Amino acid sequence: MSFPTKLSRTILLLTFLLTLLTQSNSYEFMSNWKLPTMITPKDIATDMEVKKRFGDKKLVVITGTSSGMGRKCARALLLTGEYHVIGAVRDMDKMEAIMELDSYDPSLFTPMHLELNSFKSVHSFCENLDKFKGGKHVDRLICNAGIYQPSLDHAKWSEDGHEQTMQTNFLSHFLLISKLLPDMSESEDARVVTVGSVTGNDNTVGGGGVYPVADLKQLDGLKAGFQNPVSMLDGYNFIGAKAYKDSKLVLMMTANMLHDRYHKQTGISFSSIYPGCIAESPLFREKRPWFRKYFPVFMKFVTGGFVGEEEAGQRLFQTIHDPRCSKSGVYWSWNGGPREGRGAEALEKGGQIIGAGGSGGGWDSIFENEQSDKVKDIETTFNLFKYATQVTGAEWPEPHVAKSPCPTLKVVGLVTAAINAKEEAKRMKPEPGMVGAIDLKAKAANNFDFITQSTVVKVVKAVQDRFLGELPEDAIQGSFQEEKKVSETPLEHIEHKVAGEGSHVEILAGHHDVADVHAKVGKEDTQPMRERLSAMFEKTEL
């Protein structure tokens, strides 16, 4: 069999491409295609600098790495040797002490200051991060840091005048994601993970059976600007525990919205997690001593929801590292939570049972958990995203779907856009039934038509008539409902329908004002005419 000719190979290639283009979602594989660019010496130098500083390691940003789950997660990432971790923390001195205690390799871990109670600090952090990483793209963003102030009977305010729990846990993370999203979209395997909680998911006992329950209502507080003295997203009075639960609810909702808007466009995976109740976490540092002592015992042996910091850190690490967790739009949980079957067997396992939350189960106990109706409420999620964008000043790219990079399509698209603009302008010419017409654009479109009508348009129409044939009669006839002229008035209808019934009908047709009628028929005839008109209205179908 002879080697295929150049023509044969070309035909085969074209056939293959046409087959791809006729499939559903055929342009998705083209979404990251880019036109060739000239590689400059500066580009080469940048790549060499990135390679020298980071090698093949992925760049991870984690907020809150100086304590709790964030600290344990950072340590797990560093042990793999596959990541360079940026620890975004409020207390740099504490972070440096942790680095020494946990024996962090300074070439793999970089602490950076981030005060989540300040939008200005978020902007500064992103600027410093951009300078540090150079041409390297962020591959992972973990929104982990959070505060819990259940004992407060009044709100504390951030630098920006927002309630501290909500700004720290949600608003500043929301702004941070928006700032890093464009850069992360250039990464080949980017993931954004937000830390949710069973307390924000009211389809469980922990979320729906313990007062207060997370509930955003109509987001009146956020809609009003969420500025001091407005302390809750729902616009009601402040409750510290509810502020925390609401913040976890909106973090999960945000992950869902980001998935819907940007996953296909950017390739970034957006997910949220519930790692279990870290009952010994510094998160409870504001609770009373007796609570901090007995709450872990209660969670471990009564509810089964207890998870230690080490295991929680491993679970957060898994969402960053495990290939399974590259799936977007998922609320990740792990088996070992508050379900039926408590007893001797559970005690022997240290509290482990099957279900969402709780300790035990290991790497393979991860599963895609169900979210409550509140988390999946599309309308509330949309409004949350809109109002949070206004409050934080976040800037988001316009969502779009993948388009073919075909140069011919781009040229045709430009011509089509020009024609569309011209036709839309023509439609704005003031006519009956048109609201808010803009005559200037219509005139410009008509001038364009005058110039082109005798040249390009004539040729196109001739070709169209020759090859496409005549339009069917149904397409020409118009709508099924007879149009009503804008100039017609009820009285004119009467003139058409009952002409000759009264000597004054022709005189009154088209007149609405009683004074006009009075002038036409004279004072002595006005009252009888009103009576006659009323009778006509009653028996005439308008």
Secondary structure, DSSP 8 states (H G I E B T S, - for coil): -----HHHHHHHHHHHHHHHHTSTTTTGGGTT--------HHHHHHHHHHHHHHTT-EEEEEE--SSHHHHHHHHHHHHHTSEEEEEEES-HHHHHHHHHHTT--TTTEEEEE--TT-HHHHHHHHHHHHHHHTT----EEEE------TT-SS--B-TTSSBHHHIIIIIHHHHHHHHHHHHHTTSSS-EEEEE--GGG-TTSHHHHSSSS----TT-HHHHTT--TT--STTSS---HHHHHHHHHHHHHHHHHHHHHHHHHHH--EEEEE---B-TTSGGGTTS-HHHHHHHHHHIIIII--B--HHHHHHHHHHHHH-GGGG-SSEEEEEB--S-S--SHHHHHTTT--SSBSSS---GGGEEE----TTTT-HHHHHHHHHHHHHHHT-------------HHHHHHHHHHHHHHHHHHHHTTS--TT-SS--HHHHHHHHHHHHHHIIIIIHHHHHHHHHHH----HHHHH--SS----TT--HHHHHHHHSTTS-TTHHHHTT---HHHHHHHH-HHHHHHHHHHHHHHHHH---
